[in-house]
């Protein structure tokens, strides 16, 4: 029996080889990187390379390139129902985008509400440069914009990175830390600075875990059976 799987550029698919201990896979187009049992990236196999799925510590297959890769899995035909070689559960980039949109809306609402409560408590949000206070709509606009930037980063890493979740967390945490610099050097009052820092951390606390979980649990793959 031969089954053919097409992995889109950047796709990752989990290997579940226990049902077919004699399964042998061959890369027939593109490149495929093996992900080992400990999560470390393994060798990148070119067209024509073959490998056993069972007993070799292969945990997942990933397409490290931009173009679709084709893998053919050969096994002895069995009279029993055919078990799954690959766990095709999960979702594609559209699901990550949906998660990001929901998280963005939650971040905007949470930040806007927190800013309104802070203003009601007496925080003036006045910035010495220009002497004007930050308007309530400004918090929603800025939060929405940078949250969408976070979604774009997540999609890009899902598409091209071998470890999208880890890279996403590292990138977004670094950007969040950098975003704290302007409030600290703004010269505003202590209450305003502290509140602005909190309003930077609040959407990050919503967006980063949500998208990181989505990136860890989801893979993108298009499968074809033959």
C-alpha positions in Angstrom: 0.0 0.0 0.0 1.2 3.5 -0.9 0.0 6.7 0.6 1.1 10.1 -0.6 1.2 13.2 1.6 1.7 16.8 0.4 3.2 19.2 3.0 2.8 22.9 2.2 5.7 25.2 2.7 6.4 25.5 6.4 3.9 22.7 7.3 4.5 20.3 10.2 2.8 17.0 10.7 3.0 14.7 13.7 4.1 11.1 13.0 2.1 8.3 14.6 3.8 5.2 13.2 2.9 2.5 15.8 0.1 1.1 13.6 2.4 0.5 10.7 5.7 -0.8 12.1 6.9 -1.6 8.5 6.2 1.8 7.1 8.9 3.3 4.9 8.8 6.9 3.7 10.4 8.4 0.6 10.7 12.1 -0.2 9.6 12.4 -3.8 9.6 16.2 -4.1 11.0 19.1 -2.2 12.7 18.8 1.2 11.5 17.3 4.5 13.1 17.9 7.9 12.8 15.2 10.5 11.8 16.3 14.0 13.2 13.9 16.6 11.6 12.6 19.7 13.2 15.2 22.0 11.9 18.0 19.8 15.3 18.8 18.3 15.4 19.4 14.6 16.9 16.4 12.7 18.4 16.1 9.2 16.8 17.7 6.2 16.2 15.1 3.5 16.2 15.9 -0.2 14.3 14.3 -3.0 14.9 10.6 -3.2 15.9 10.1 0.4 14.1 7.4 2.3 13.6 6.7 6.1 11.7 4.3 8.4 8.9 5.8 10.5 9.0 3.2 13.2 11.7 2.8 15.8 13.9 5.7 14.6 12.8 8.4 17.0 11.0 10.5 14.3 8.3 12.5 16.0 7.2 14.8 13.2 7.9 15.9 9.6 8.3 19.5 8.6 8.7 21.2 5.3 11.4 23.8 5.8 11.0 25.3 2.3 8.5 27.5 0.6 7.3 25.0 -1.9 5.1 21.9 -1.4 7.0 18.7 -0.5 5.7 15.3 -1.3 6.2 12.2 0.9 5.2 8.7 -0.1 4.7 6.1 2.6 5.0 2.4 1.6 3.7 -0.4 3.8 2.4 -4.0 3.4 -1.2 -4.2 2.5 -3.3 -5.4 5.5 -6.8 -6.8 5.7 -7.4 -4.9 8.9 -8.6 -1.3 8.9 -5.8 1.0 8.0 -4.6 3.0 11.1 -3.4 6.5 10.8 0.3 7.1 10.1 0.0 10.8 10.6 -2.1 12.7 13.1 -3.8 15.2 10.8 -5.6 16.9 13.6 -5.1 20.5 14.2 -5.7 23.5 12.0 -4.1 25.7 9.5 -3.1 29.3 9.3 -6.7 30.4 9.2 -7.3 29.0 12.7 -4.3 30.9 14.0 -5.7 34.0 12.5 -9.1 33.4 14.1 -7.4 32.9 17.4 -5.5 36.1 16.9 -8.6 38.1 16.0 -10.4 36.9 19.1 -7.4 37.6 21.3 -7.1 41.1 19.6 -10.7 41.9 20.5 -10.2 40.8 24.0 -7.0 42.8 24.4 -8.6 45.9 23.0 -11.6 45.6 25.3 -9.4 44.9 28.3 -7.0 47.7 27.7 -9.7 50.3 26.9 -11.6 49.3 30.1 -8.4 49.4 32.2 -7.6 52.9 30.8 -11.1 54.1 31.5 -10.9 52.9 35.1 -7.5 54.4 35.6 -8.7 57.8 34.2 -11.7 57.6 36.6 -9.3 57.0 39.4 -7.4 60.2 38.7 -4.7 59.2 36.2 -4.5 62.1 33.7 -2.4 60.4 31.0 -0.7 63.8 30.2 2.5 63.6 28.3 4.8 66.7 28.9 5.7 66.8 25.2 2.8 68.9 23.9 1.0 68.9 27.2 -1.9 66.9 25.8 -3.6 63.9 27.4 -3.8 60.6 25.6 -7.4 60.2 24.4 -9.4 57.1 25.3 -9.7 56.0 21.7 -5.9 56.1 21.4 -5.5 53.1 23.7 -7.9 51.0 21.6 -6.3 52.1 18.3 -2.7 51.4 19.4 -3.6 48.1 21.1 -5.5 46.9 18.1 -2.7 47.9 15.7 0.1 46.2 17.6 -2.1 43.1 18.4 -2.6 42.7 14.6 1.2 43.0 14.2 1.5 40.1 16.7 -0.9 38.0 14.6 1.1 38.7 11.5 4.3 37.7 13.3 2.6 34.4 14.4 1.5 33.6 10.9 4.9 34.3 9.5 6.6 32.1 12.0 4.1 29.3 11.4 4.9 29.6 7.8 8.7 29.7 7.9 10.0 28.8 11.4 10.9 25.3 12.5 9.9 26.3 16.1 7.1 28.9 15.6 5.8 29.0 19.2 9.2 29.4 20.8 10.3 32.0 18.3 7.0 33.9 18.7 7.3 34.1 22.5 10.9 35.3 22.3 10.1 37.9 19.6 6.9 39.3 21.2 8.4 39.4 24.7 11.4 41.3 23.4 9.1 43.7 21.6 7.0 44.1 24.7 10.1 45.0 26.7 11.1 47.6 24.1 7.6 49.1 24.2 8.1 50.0 27.8 10.9 52.4 27.0 8.8 55.3 25.7 6.6 55.5 28.8 9.8 55.4 31.0 11.4 58.3 29.1 8.3 60.3 28.5 8.7 62.5 31.5 5.1 62.0 32.6 4.0 61.7 36.2 4.6 58.6 38.1 1.0 57.5 38.0 0.8 58.0 34.3 4.1 56.1 33.7 3.1 53.2 35.9 -0.4 53.0 34.3 1.0 53.2 30.8 3.4 50.3 31.5 0.5 48.3 32.8 -1.5 49.0 29.7 1.4 47.8 27.6 1.7 44.6 29.6 -2.0 43.8 29.7 -2.6 43.2 26.0 0.7 41.3 25.8 -0.6 39.0 28.6 -3.6 38.3 26.4 -2.0 38.0 23.0 1.2 36.1 23.7 -0.2 33.1 25.6 -3.1 32.8 23.2 -1.1 32.7 20.0 1.7 30.7 21.6 -0.7 27.9 22.5 -2.2 28.0 19.1 1.2 27.7 17.4 2.1 24.8 19.7 -1.0 22.8 19.1 -1.6 23.4 15.4 0.1 22.3 12.3 -0.5 23.1 8.6 -0.7 20.2 6.3 -2.6 19.2 3.1 -2.9 15.4 2.8 -3.5 13.3 -0.2 -4.1 9.6 -0.2 -3.4 7.2 -2.9 
